[in-house]
Amino acid sequence: MASEKQRKAARNVKKAQAGAKQKQTLKTMPKKKKTALGKEANKVRKGEAKTRKELNEEARRLEIKGRSKMGKDELRRAIARAR
């Protein structure tokens, strides 16, 4: 018979496996959203759009407050307003 410690370890493994299944976001993501993400990634690769890191650095130079909590689109808008 398994000890209490072994049963807890087994439970933790099962919880971790269940959590990992839920985290597979690309699998469960709607096709429309996947397409939009792919288009955005292609723009970044081609140099037509900036990465979030580049936008964050520019926002830091412009001293925009709350930039760490902003998404990519919000950063773009805040930078445009600050200029």
ABEGO torsion letter per residue (X at the ends): XBBAAAAAAAAAAAAAAAAAAAABAAAABBAAAAAAAAAAAAAAAAGABBBAAAAAAAAAAAGBBGAAABBAAAAAAAAAAAX
